[in-house]
Amino acid sequence: MTGTPSDNMNSLSLALDARKAVRALLAFKRDGVRDNQLRQVLSDAVVSLNALNTGASLFAHLSSTSSYESYDQIRTVQEAQTALSDDKLTEKLQLLLAEPEGRDVQANLHSAILFFTAIENRALQKYNQSFGFNL
Protein backbone atom coordinates (compact mmCIF):
# COMPACT_ATOMS: atom_id res chain seq x y z
CA MET A 1 0.00 0.00 0.00
CA THR A 2 1.52 3.27 -1.11
CA GLY A 3 0.03 6.44 0.31
CA THR A 4 -0.04 9.76 -1.39
CA PRO A 5 2.66 12.28 -0.45
CA SER A 6 -0.03 14.19 1.44
CA ASP A 7 -1.04 11.09 3.44
CA ASN A 8 2.60 10.40 4.22
CA MET A 9 3.16 13.96 5.40
CA ASN A 10 0.01 13.86 7.54
CA SER A 11 1.13 10.63 9.22
CA LEU A 12 4.62 11.94 9.89
CA SER A 13 3.26 15.26 11.14
CA LEU A 14 0.87 13.48 13.49
CA ALA A 15 3.67 11.28 14.83
CA LEU A 16 5.87 14.32 15.49
CA ASP A 17 3.01 16.20 17.17
CA ALA A 18 2.26 13.19 19.36
CA ARG A 19 5.94 12.99 20.38
CA LYS A 20 5.86 16.70 21.31
CA ALA A 21 2.75 16.00 23.39
CA VAL A 22 4.51 13.17 25.23
CA ARG A 23 7.48 15.44 25.93
CA ALA A 24 5.19 18.18 27.24
CA LEU A 25 3.36 15.66 29.45
CA LEU A 26 6.65 14.31 30.81
CA ALA A 27 7.82 17.87 31.51
CA PHE A 28 4.56 18.54 33.36
CA LYS A 29 5.02 15.34 35.34
CA ARG A 30 8.55 16.40 36.27
CA ASP A 31 8.05 20.15 36.82
CA GLY A 32 4.33 20.47 37.53
CA VAL A 33 3.95 23.25 34.94
CA ARG A 34 1.36 23.17 32.16
CA ASP A 35 2.60 25.26 29.25
CA ASN A 36 0.51 26.59 26.37
CA GLN A 37 1.65 23.78 24.08
CA LEU A 38 0.36 21.18 26.53
CA ARG A 39 -2.94 23.01 26.93
CA GLN A 40 -3.40 23.18 23.14
CA VAL A 41 -2.56 19.51 22.65
CA LEU A 42 -4.95 18.41 25.38
CA SER A 43 -7.68 20.71 24.06
CA ASP A 44 -7.31 19.39 20.50
CA ALA A 45 -7.43 15.81 21.75
CA VAL A 46 -10.53 16.44 23.87
CA VAL A 47 -12.36 18.13 20.96
CA SER A 48 -11.46 15.28 18.61
CA LEU A 49 -12.37 12.54 21.07
CA ASN A 50 -15.67 14.23 21.91
CA ALA A 51 -16.51 14.40 18.21
CA LEU A 52 -15.56 10.76 17.69
CA ASN A 53 -17.46 9.64 20.79
CA THR A 54 -20.64 11.35 19.61
CA GLY A 55 -20.47 9.63 16.26
CA ALA A 56 -19.54 12.73 14.26
CA SER A 57 -18.34 12.11 10.75
CA LEU A 58 -14.61 11.57 10.42
CA PHE A 59 -14.77 13.88 7.42
CA ALA A 60 -16.07 16.76 9.56
CA HIS A 61 -13.63 19.61 10.06
CA LEU A 62 -13.48 19.57 13.85
CA SER A 63 -11.88 22.91 14.54
CA SER A 64 -10.13 25.60 12.56
CA THR A 65 -7.17 25.40 14.92
CA SER A 66 -7.15 21.65 15.55
CA SER A 67 -3.95 19.69 15.17
CA TYR A 68 -5.96 16.90 13.58
CA GLU A 69 -7.03 18.11 10.16
CA SER A 70 -7.03 15.19 7.75
CA TYR A 71 -9.17 12.09 7.60
CA ASP A 72 -6.11 9.90 8.14
CA GLN A 73 -5.02 11.83 11.24
CA ILE A 74 -8.45 11.66 12.84
CA ARG A 75 -8.75 8.00 11.92
CA THR A 76 -5.38 7.36 13.60
CA VAL A 77 -6.58 9.14 16.76
CA GLN A 78 -9.67 6.94 16.72
CA GLU A 79 -7.57 3.79 16.28
CA ALA A 80 -5.34 4.77 19.21
CA GLN A 81 -8.37 5.42 21.41
CA THR A 82 -9.91 2.07 20.46
CA ALA A 83 -6.66 0.21 21.11
CA LEU A 84 -6.43 1.63 24.63
CA SER A 85 -9.99 0.58 25.55
CA ASP A 86 -10.22 3.41 28.09
CA ASP A 87 -13.81 4.59 28.39
CA LYS A 88 -12.75 7.53 30.57
CA LEU A 89 -9.91 8.78 28.38
CA THR A 90 -11.68 11.98 27.32
CA GLU A 91 -12.62 12.72 30.93
CA LYS A 92 -9.02 12.16 32.07
CA LEU A 93 -7.69 14.55 29.43
CA GLN A 94 -10.32 17.13 30.38
CA LEU A 95 -9.26 16.87 34.03
CA LEU A 96 -5.63 17.47 33.08
CA LEU A 97 -6.73 20.45 31.03
CA ALA A 98 -8.79 21.84 33.92
CA GLU A 99 -5.67 21.86 36.11
CA PRO A 100 -6.94 19.96 39.15
CA GLU A 101 -4.58 18.85 41.85
CA GLY A 102 -4.68 15.56 43.67
CA ARG A 103 -3.80 11.95 43.42
CA ASP A 104 -5.63 11.35 40.14
CA VAL A 105 -3.31 13.71 38.29
CA GLN A 106 -0.56 11.08 38.07
CA ALA A 107 -2.99 8.39 36.84
CA ASN A 108 -4.44 10.81 34.29
CA LEU A 109 -0.95 11.78 33.15
CA HIS A 110 -0.11 8.12 32.68
CA SER A 111 -3.26 7.62 30.55
CA ALA A 112 -2.47 10.71 28.47
CA ILE A 113 1.11 9.57 27.87
CA LEU A 114 -0.15 6.12 26.80
CA PHE A 115 -2.68 7.74 24.46
CA PHE A 116 -0.23 10.06 22.71
CA THR A 117 2.37 7.28 22.51
CA ALA A 118 -0.25 5.08 20.85
CA ILE A 119 -1.00 7.87 18.36
CA GLU A 120 2.70 8.28 17.62
CA ASN A 121 3.23 4.55 17.14
CA ARG A 122 0.19 4.12 14.91
CA ALA A 123 1.08 7.16 12.80
CA LEU A 124 4.65 5.93 12.33
CA GLN A 125 3.34 2.49 11.43
CA LYS A 126 1.15 4.02 8.72
CA TYR A 127 4.04 6.16 7.49
CA ASN A 128 6.36 3.15 7.27
CA GLN A 129 3.70 1.00 5.58
CA SER A 130 3.22 3.66 2.93
CA PHE A 131 6.79 2.97 1.81
CA GLY A 132 6.37 -0.80 1.97
CA PHE A 133 8.08 -1.26 5.32
CA ASN A 134 6.04 -3.56 7.54
CA LEU A 135 7.79 -2.82 10.82
C-alpha positions as CSV (number, residue, x, y, z in Angstrom):
1,M,0.0,0.0,0.0
2,T,1.5,3.3,-1.1
3,G,0.0,6.4,0.3
4,T,0.0,9.8,-1.4
5,P,2.7,12.3,-0.5
6,S,0.0,14.2,1.4
7,D,-1.0,11.1,3.4
8,N,2.6,10.4,4.2
9,M,3.2,14.0,5.4
10,N,0.0,13.9,7.5
11,S,1.1,10.6,9.2
12,L,4.6,11.9,9.9
13,S,3.3,15.3,11.1
14,L,0.9,13.5,13.5
15,A,3.7,11.3,14.8
16,L,5.9,14.3,15.5
17,D,3.0,16.2,17.2
18,A,2.3,13.2,19.4
19,R,5.9,13.0,20.4
20,K,5.9,16.7,21.3
21,A,2.8,16.0,23.4
22,V,4.5,13.2,25.2
23,R,7.5,15.4,25.9
24,A,5.2,18.2,27.2
25,L,3.4,15.7,29.4
26,L,6.6,14.3,30.8
27,A,7.8,17.9,31.5
28,F,4.6,18.5,33.4
29,K,5.0,15.3,35.3
30,R,8.6,16.4,36.3
31,D,8.0,20.2,36.8
32,G,4.3,20.5,37.5
33,V,4.0,23.3,34.9
34,R,1.4,23.2,32.2
35,D,2.6,25.3,29.3
36,N,0.5,26.6,26.4
37,Q,1.6,23.8,24.1
38,L,0.4,21.2,26.5
39,R,-2.9,23.0,26.9
40,Q,-3.4,23.2,23.1
41,V,-2.6,19.5,22.6
42,L,-5.0,18.4,25.4
43,S,-7.7,20.7,24.1
44,D,-7.3,19.4,20.5
45,A,-7.4,15.8,21.7
46,V,-10.5,16.4,23.9
47,V,-12.4,18.1,21.0
48,S,-11.5,15.3,18.6
49,L,-12.4,12.5,21.1
50,N,-15.7,14.2,21.9
51,A,-16.5,14.4,18.2
52,L,-15.6,10.8,17.7
53,N,-17.5,9.6,20.8
54,T,-20.6,11.3,19.6
55,G,-20.5,9.6,16.3
56,A,-19.5,12.7,14.3
57,S,-18.3,12.1,10.7
58,L,-14.6,11.6,10.4
59,F,-14.8,13.9,7.4
60,A,-16.1,16.8,9.6
61,H,-13.6,19.6,10.1
62,L,-13.5,19.6,13.9
63,S,-11.9,22.9,14.5
64,S,-10.1,25.6,12.6
65,T,-7.2,25.4,14.9
66,S,-7.2,21.7,15.5
67,S,-3.9,19.7,15.2
68,Y,-6.0,16.9,13.6
69,E,-7.0,18.1,10.2
70,S,-7.0,15.2,7.8
71,Y,-9.2,12.1,7.6
72,D,-6.1,9.9,8.1
73,Q,-5.0,11.8,11.2
74,I,-8.5,11.7,12.8
75,R,-8.7,8.0,11.9
76,T,-5.4,7.4,13.6
77,V,-6.6,9.1,16.8
78,Q,-9.7,6.9,16.7
79,E,-7.6,3.8,16.3
80,A,-5.3,4.8,19.2
81,Q,-8.4,5.4,21.4
82,T,-9.9,2.1,20.5
83,A,-6.7,0.2,21.1
84,L,-6.4,1.6,24.6
85,S,-10.0,0.6,25.6
86,D,-10.2,3.4,28.1
87,D,-13.8,4.6,28.4
88,K,-12.8,7.5,30.6
89,L,-9.9,8.8,28.4
90,T,-11.7,12.0,27.3
91,E,-12.6,12.7,30.9
92,K,-9.0,12.2,32.1
93,L,-7.7,14.6,29.4
94,Q,-10.3,17.1,30.4
95,L,-9.3,16.9,34.0
96,L,-5.6,17.5,33.1
97,L,-6.7,20.5,31.0
98,A,-8.8,21.8,33.9
99,E,-5.7,21.9,36.1
100,P,-6.9,20.0,39.2
101,E,-4.6,18.8,41.8
102,G,-4.7,15.6,43.7
103,R,-3.8,11.9,43.4
104,D,-5.6,11.3,40.1
105,V,-3.3,13.7,38.3
106,Q,-0.6,11.1,38.1
107,A,-3.0,8.4,36.8
108,N,-4.4,10.8,34.3
109,L,-0.9,11.8,33.1
110,H,-0.1,8.1,32.7
111,S,-3.3,7.6,30.6
112,A,-2.5,10.7,28.5
113,I,1.1,9.6,27.9
114,L,-0.2,6.1,26.8
115,F,-2.7,7.7,24.5
116,F,-0.2,10.1,22.7
117,T,2.4,7.3,22.5
118,A,-0.3,5.1,20.9
119,I,-1.0,7.9,18.4
120,E,2.7,8.3,17.6
121,N,3.2,4.6,17.1
122,R,0.2,4.1,14.9
123,A,1.1,7.2,12.8
124,L,4.6,5.9,12.3
125,Q,3.3,2.5,11.4
126,K,1.1,4.0,8.7
127,Y,4.0,6.2,7.5
128,N,6.4,3.1,7.3
129,Q,3.7,1.0,5.6
130,S,3.2,3.7,2.9
131,F,6.8,3.0,1.8
132,G,6.4,-0.8,2.0
133,F,8.1,-1.3,5.3
134,N,6.0,-3.6,7.5
135,L,7.8,-2.8,10.8
